[in-house]
Amino acid sequence: MRLSFSITLYIFFLTIPDISFSQIDRERVGNDLLGTQQGGFFNYGDKDKVNIEVNLWGYVKYPGKYLIPSGSSIIDLISYGGGPITEAKLEDIRLFRPRNDSLKIKKDEILKLNYNDLVWEEANAMKTKSNFIMKPGDVLILTGEPRYFARDNVNFFLSIAAVITSIGILVVSIAK
């Protein structure tokens, strides 16, 4: 009798939902984690502002889809992406703007931009040009190509020279 009462009591306590495991933030909207990354999606959005989704492709450190605050510039997006990598051709940045009736963009546009123009123009001039501000659905592409560096060959030849020197020392040691 006592054993069956203990088992019944034990099962009863196992079936009671534990309040410590319940989800208390169920009604919260947005993500507090700034810059979270999941499979190429980066969230830099601000839950108190209007956010837009854009894409950053090409020769940047972290290409992918970005949720950014509305009004962010191209430079902001490149910064969010970790900056251009060594192989990027900074004089040939492409901004693809898809057709969007609500933004009064009548046809698909491809704008060719230069990084130096974006960075070194006066701040006031950048604010007046709407091409420097990202719009919903924009795709920013940093073009590039692999570059040749002499240091790559130096490392290769130094490693071969080290192996040959080691073999030579081994042969001389065995010959003595």
N, C-alpha and C positions, 0 to 999 in steps of 0.2 A: 504494500500500500504506500509506504513511504517512498519507495523507488519510483512508482508510477506518478506520484505527486511531484517529485523532483523533476522527472522528465517532462511532465506537462508544464511546469513552471519554466523550465529551460526553453521549451519550444515557444511558450508565450512571449518570453523576453526576446527571442530571436525574431519573432514576427512583428514586433513593434518597430515602426520606422524610427530611425535615429535622426533626431533633428540636426545633429552635427554634420550629417552627410547631405543635407538638403542644400539646394542652390538658392542663395539669398540675393544674388545680383541678376536675377532673371529679367528684370524690367529695364536694365541699363542698356542704352543704345550707344554704339560706337566702340572704338577700340582705344584704350588708354596707352597701349604699347606703341611708342613712336618708332617707326622704321622697322616694323616686324617684317620678316621675309618668310614666305612659304611658296616654294616652287616657282620663283620668279615674280611673285606679287609682293610689292613693297607698299606699306601703308604709312604715308607721311601726312595723312589727313588730320584735320583738326575737327573734333566733334562739335565745336561751337561755331563753325563756319561752313560755307558751301565748299564741297570738294568735287574734284573732277578726276576722271580716269584718263590717263595718257600712257603711251608706250615709249620706251627708250630702247633702241636697238643699236647694234654695231659695236664699235670699238670703245666701250666703256667698261668699267670694272664690274658693275652689276646691271646687265641688261634685263629688261622685263617690263611688266605692267606696274604702273605707279598710281596710287591714289594721293593726290596733292591738293593743297588749298587753291581755290580759284584765285587767279591773279598772279600765280607763280610765273616767273620768267623762264626762258630757255636755260639761262645760266643756273637758276635754282634747280632745275630738273637734272642738269648734268652734274651738279654738286650732289644731289640726292643719289645719283647713280655711281658715286665714288670717283667721278672725274674721268677724263679720257685716258686710255692706256697709251703706251709708247707708239704703237703702230697706227694710231688714229691720224687721219689727214684733217687737220683742224681748219684748213682753208676750204673744205668741201663738206659742210654739214647740211643735211637735207631735212626739211620739215615738211611732212606730208599732212595736209589738212583735208580730211574727207568732206564731201558735200554735206551740208547741214542747214536745213531750211530755217530752223529756229534761230540760228546764229547769222542768217542771211549770207551764207556761203553757197553760191549758186552752183559751183562745180568743184571737182577735186582740184586741189592746188598742190604743187611741189615747189617749195621755196629753197633756193640755194643760199646758204649763209656762211659767213666767215667768222671763226671764233674770235679773232682779233678785233673785228668790228663789234662783236657782241660785248667783249670785255672792256675795250678801251674807249668806247663811245661815252660821251657824257651821260650821267644818270638821267638828266632831264630829257635828253633826246631819246633815250630808251623808253621812257614812260609814254612818250607821244606816239611811238611806233607800235601798232597793235601786233605786228609780226613777232615781236619779242616776248609777248605774253602767250602762255599756253592756253589752248581752248580744249573743251571736251572732245575726246577722240583723236587728238593730234598724235602723230607718230614722229618722233625725232630720231634720225638715223645719223650716227657718226660713222662716216666711211673711213676706209683705211686699207692697208695692205701690209703683209709681213715685211719687216725691214731687215737689212743686212747690217750686222754689227761685227767689227773686227774682234771684239772681245770673245765672241763665240768661238772663232777659230783659234784664238790664243789659248783658251781653256782646253780645247781639243788637243792641240799640239803639245801643250804642257803635260797633259795626262799621258800621252804616248811617250814623251821624253822621260817622264818619271818611271814608266814601266821598263823602258829600254835601259835606263841607268840602273835600276834595281837588278835586272837580269845580268848586266855587265858586272856589277859588284858581286853577285852570286857566283858567276863564272870565275872571276879572279880569286874569290875566297876558296872555291873548290880546287882550283889549279895550284894553289900554294899548298 
